[in-house]
Amino acid sequence: MEKTSITVKVDANTKKEAENIFNDLGLNMTTGINIFLKAVSRERAIPFSLDLKEANDESLKALYEVKNNLDKLKAYDNFKELLADISKEMDDEFED
């Protein structure tokens, strides 16, 4: 099959991030872009979802609640500390 070239302008950071990911996958930029273009051709569409999802009322309420209670939230240094706290709260709840 005859080969052709394309020129694409892209943000330098996006290019570098994509190159790093392709390299981690054992691919180069050309192969990565060819995979994308073949998927577009095969699917006859962009091979991933492009939509403008908006948060639903429940999500907005949860975000609002967190934002207004930041001073009451507890931070943990590690996952083990979080689990210990959860376990303690569960023990306290079952004792009541």
C-alpha positions in Angstrom: 0.0 0.0 0.0 1.3 3.4 -0.9 2.4 5.6 2.0 1.7 9.3 2.5 2.7 11.9 5.0 0.7 14.2 7.2 1.7 17.2 9.2 0.0 17.8 12.5 0.5 20.7 14.9 0.1 19.7 18.5 1.0 21.2 21.9 4.6 20.3 22.9 3.5 18.9 26.3 0.8 16.7 24.6 3.4 15.4 22.1 5.9 14.6 24.9 3.3 12.8 27.0 2.1 10.8 24.1 5.6 9.9 23.1 6.3 8.7 26.6 3.2 6.5 26.6 3.9 5.1 23.2 7.5 4.3 24.2 6.2 2.6 27.4 4.0 0.5 25.1 7.0 -0.3 22.7 5.6 2.0 20.0 6.7 5.1 18.3 4.6 8.2 17.5 4.0 7.1 13.9 2.7 3.7 15.0 0.5 5.2 17.7 -1.1 7.7 15.3 -1.6 4.9 12.7 -3.4 2.8 15.3 -5.7 5.7 16.0 -6.4 6.4 12.3 -7.0 2.7 11.7 -9.5 2.6 14.6 -11.3 5.7 13.1 -11.5 4.0 9.8 -12.6 0.7 11.2 -15.3 2.2 13.6 -16.2 5.0 11.1 -16.2 7.3 14.2 -13.8 8.6 16.8 -12.9 5.5 18.8 -13.8 7.0 22.2 -16.6 9.0 23.7 -16.7 12.7 23.1 -19.4 14.3 25.2 -20.1 17.1 27.5 -21.3 15.4 30.6 -22.7 17.6 33.3 -22.8 16.7 37.0 -26.2 15.5 38.1 -28.0 17.0 41.2 -26.6 14.3 43.5 -23.0 15.0 42.5 -23.5 18.7 42.7 -24.9 18.4 46.2 -22.0 16.2 47.3 -19.4 18.6 45.9 -21.2 21.5 47.6 -21.2 19.6 50.9 -17.5 18.8 50.7 -16.6 22.4 49.7 -18.5 23.8 52.7 -17.0 21.3 55.2 -13.4 21.3 54.3 -12.4 22.4 57.8 -14.1 19.2 59.2 -12.4 16.7 56.8 -9.6 14.5 58.1 -6.5 13.8 56.0 -4.6 10.6 56.2 -0.9 10.0 55.6 -1.4 6.4 54.3 -4.1 3.9 53.5 -3.4 1.8 56.7 -4.2 4.8 58.8 -7.5 5.3 57.0 -8.4 1.6 57.5 -7.6 1.8 61.2 -9.8 4.9 61.6 -12.7 3.2 59.7 -12.3 0.0 61.8 -12.4 2.1 65.0 -15.5 3.9 63.9 -17.2 0.6 63.0 -16.3 -0.8 66.4 -17.7 2.3 68.2 -20.9 2.0 66.1 -21.4 -1.6 67.0 -20.8 -0.9 70.7 -23.6 1.6 70.8 
